[in-house]
Amino acid sequence: GTPNFADETLRAIRRILRKTTEHSRQLSRQSGLTVPQVLCLRFLAEAKPDEEVTVAMVSQSVQLAPATV
């Protein structure tokens, strides 16, 4: 039969996840860092030199658990 909206949506999500995984692997090979590590470093690089940065601030900004940060 014809694919329904749910089937099409699931296929689209699968394509997005596959591309995201491919991009993450490529980034890791090129930089030696994981995506979460890059996100954390980017956040820190954008902080003002005299700004105090806490783990909580980083974790909230990059949407990772504080333990991961």
VOSE-814769 format. One record per residue (C-alpha): residue number from 1; residue in three letters; x, y, z. Coordinates in Angstrom, 3 decimals, padded with zeros to 6 digits, always signed. Example, Ala and Ser with C-alpha at 12.3 -4.5 7.8 and 13.67 -1.06 7.14 Angstrom:
# VOSE-814769
@seq 1	type Ala	c1 +012.300	c2 -004.500	c3 +007.800
@seq 2	type Ser	c1 +013.670	c2 -001.060	c3 +007.140
This chain:
# VOSE-814769
@seq 1	type Gly	c1 +000.000	c2 +000.000	c3 +000.000
@seq 2	type Thr	c1 +000.868	c2 +003.649	c3 +000.104
@seq 3	type Pro	c1 +003.180	c2 +004.766	c3 +002.869
@seq 4	type Asn	c1 +001.371	c2 +006.766	c3 +005.494
@seq 5	type Phe	c1 +002.549	c2 +009.890	c3 +007.254
@seq 6	type Ala	c1 +003.954	c2 +007.934	c3 +010.210
@seq 7	type Asp	c1 +006.024	c2 +005.685	c3 +007.915
@seq 8	type Glu	c1 +007.376	c2 +008.663	c3 +005.983
@seq 9	type Thr	c1 +008.208	c2 +010.472	c3 +009.216
@seq 10	type Leu	c1 +010.053	c2 +007.474	c3 +010.632
@seq 11	type Arg	c1 +012.072	c2 +007.123	c3 +007.422
@seq 12	type Ala	c1 +012.943	c2 +010.826	c3 +007.505
@seq 13	type Ile	c1 +014.051	c2 +010.568	c3 +011.141
@seq 14	type Arg	c1 +016.182	c2 +007.545	c3 +010.260
@seq 15	type Arg	c1 +017.892	c2 +009.492	c3 +007.443
@seq 16	type Ile	c1 +018.598	c2 +012.382	c3 +009.803
@seq 17	type Leu	c1 +020.050	c2 +010.049	c3 +012.435
@seq 18	type Arg	c1 +022.229	c2 +008.294	c3 +009.870
@seq 19	type Lys	c1 +023.611	c2 +011.605	c3 +008.551
@seq 20	type Thr	c1 +024.196	c2 +012.850	c3 +012.102
@seq 21	type Thr	c1 +026.126	c2 +009.689	c3 +012.954
@seq 22	type Glu	c1 +028.208	c2 +009.996	c3 +009.777
@seq 23	type His	c1 +028.991	c2 +013.639	c3 +010.551
@seq 24	type Ser	c1 +029.925	c2 +012.791	c3 +014.162
@seq 25	type Arg	c1 +032.326	c2 +010.075	c3 +013.008
@seq 26	type Gln	c1 +033.918	c2 +012.418	c3 +010.469
@seq 27	type Leu	c1 +034.323	c2 +015.164	c3 +013.076
@seq 28	type Ser	c1 +035.863	c2 +012.699	c3 +015.507
@seq 29	type Arg	c1 +038.324	c2 +011.397	c3 +012.903
@seq 30	type Gln	c1 +039.370	c2 +014.917	c3 +011.891
@seq 31	type Ser	c1 +039.613	c2 +016.502	c3 +015.325
@seq 32	type Gly	c1 +040.078	c2 +013.611	c3 +017.720
@seq 33	type Leu	c1 +037.135	c2 +015.006	c3 +019.710
@seq 34	type Thr	c1 +033.553	c2 +013.927	c3 +020.196
@seq 35	type Val	c1 +030.632	c2 +016.211	c3 +019.343
@seq 36	type Pro	c1 +029.913	c2 +016.881	c3 +023.044
@seq 37	type Gln	c1 +033.577	c2 +017.820	c3 +023.572
@seq 38	type Val	c1 +033.472	c2 +020.221	c3 +020.620
@seq 39	type Leu	c1 +030.248	c2 +021.798	c3 +021.902
@seq 40	type Cys	c1 +031.738	c2 +022.324	c3 +025.367
@seq 41	type Leu	c1 +034.950	c2 +023.804	c3 +023.989
@seq 42	type Arg	c1 +032.995	c2 +026.119	c3 +021.692
@seq 43	type Phe	c1 +030.929	c2 +027.359	c3 +024.630
@seq 44	type Leu	c1 +034.091	c2 +028.020	c3 +026.646
@seq 45	type Ala	c1 +035.771	c2 +029.785	c3 +023.731
@seq 46	type Glu	c1 +032.807	c2 +032.136	c3 +023.378
@seq 47	type Ala	c1 +032.779	c2 +033.080	c3 +027.076
@seq 48	type Lys	c1 +034.142	c2 +036.490	c3 +027.996
@seq 49	type Pro	c1 +037.685	c2 +036.325	c3 +029.403
@seq 50	type Asp	c1 +036.629	c2 +037.589	c3 +032.843
@seq 51	type Glu	c1 +033.374	c2 +035.604	c3 +032.967
@seq 52	type Glu	c1 +033.109	c2 +032.830	c3 +035.518
@seq 53	type Val	c1 +031.830	c2 +029.686	c3 +033.816
@seq 54	type Thr	c1 +030.375	c2 +026.816	c3 +035.805
@seq 55	type Val	c1 +029.751	c2 +023.223	c3 +034.819
@seq 56	type Ala	c1 +026.033	c2 +023.923	c3 +035.212
@seq 57	type Met	c1 +026.244	c2 +026.782	c3 +032.701
@seq 58	type Val	c1 +028.076	c2 +024.623	c3 +030.174
@seq 59	type Ser	c1 +025.757	c2 +021.648	c3 +030.629
@seq 60	type Gln	c1 +022.657	c2 +023.801	c3 +030.205
@seq 61	type Ser	c1 +024.054	c2 +025.534	c3 +027.143
@seq 62	type Val	c1 +025.064	c2 +022.363	c3 +025.312
@seq 63	type Gln	c1 +022.179	c2 +020.281	c3 +026.665
@seq 64	type Leu	c1 +024.323	c2 +017.646	c3 +028.335
@seq 65	type Ala	c1 +024.176	c2 +016.261	c3 +031.851
@seq 66	type Pro	c1 +026.578	c2 +017.938	c3 +034.277
@seq 67	type Ala	c1 +028.272	c2 +014.553	c3 +034.818
@seq 68	type Thr	c1 +028.964	c2 +014.335	c3 +031.078
@seq 69	type Val	c1 +030.388	c2 +017.852	c3 +031.014
